[in-house]
C-alpha cells in the first residue's frame, strides 16, 4: 500500500511539476536550432529557441537553478541617449516623440527576457485557467481577465511600435518635401 501511494505521489508530482528538456528543431528558414521545452500538466511548452547547444544548456541550467542567471548586458549608448537633455520630447503629438516611443516599444518586444516573460506568464495563466473547476467561476473569470490583460499589454506595445514606424515615415517624407522645396527655390 505504501509503495502504491509513493508511486501515485511521484506520478502526480511528475504531472504537476515542470520537466525541462532540450530538443533539436530543424526548420527550412532558421536552419537547426535547439529548443528548451517545459512539459507540465501533460502539455509541452516551448520556452526558448536558441541557436547553439551551449546556449541551450546554459539556459537549462539557469531554469533548473544549477547556474546563476547571467547579468543583463548594460548598453551604455542607450543610457546616454536616455540622459541626453536634447532627447525628443515624450509627447505623443510630435512625430519625434512617437518615433522615440516606438523605438522603446521595439526594444521591449525584441528583448528576449520580456518575450520569455510574456510567453511563460501566458502559458501559466492559461494552464491554471484550464486546471480550475467549472464550479469555481470567480477564479476562472479572474484568470481569464489576467490573460486578456496580458494580451492587451502586448497589443499596446505592438500598436506603439507601428505608430513609431508611421511617424518615422512621416519625418522622412517631411525631410524629402523640405529638400524638394529648397531645390525648387534655389
Secondary structure, 3 states (H helix, E strand, C coil): CHHHHHHHHHHHHHHHCCEEEEEEEEECCCEEEEEEEEEECCEEEEEEEECCHHHHHHHHHHHHCCCCCCCCCCCHHHHHHHHCCCCCCCCCCCHHHHHHHHHHHHHHHHCHHHHHHHHHHHHHHHHHHHHCCCCCHHHHHHHHHHHHHHHHHHHHHHHHHHHHHHHHHHHHHHHHHHHHHHHHHC
